[in-house]
Amino acid sequence: MKTDIHPDYHMINVKMTDGTVYQTRSTWGKEGDTLQLDIDPTSHPAWTGGNQRMLDAGGQVARFNKRFGGLSLKKG
């Protein structure tokens, strides 16, 4: 194995948006630094279910069929 090619892993603190802090190993920053998160699973809509966009799949299919319904693939 080659020497001196691996990053330096050390312990850092990660501060979530709700104020909770946990420790993890990372190559980010220096030993003991705190990484302040702007978005995390407690605040992001993908995890909290907020601001979901509902798609009208039936309307999209009907619009597709209206535009391309007359086309057919006939074998000659």
WONORMO-V812808 format. One record per pair of residues at least 12 apart in sequence whose ideal C-beta (glycine too) atoms are under 7 Angstrom apart, sorted by the first residue. I is the first residue (numbers start at 1). J is the second residue. If there is no record, write none. Layout:
BEGIN
i,j
I,J
I,J
END
This chain:
BEGIN
i,j
7,27
8,27
9,25
9,26
9,27
10,25
10,31
11,23
11,25
11,31
12,24
12,26
12,28
12,29
12,33
12,35
13,34
14,35
14,37
15,34
15,35
15,36
15,37
16,37
16,40
16,42
17,37
17,40
17,42
17,43
18,42
END
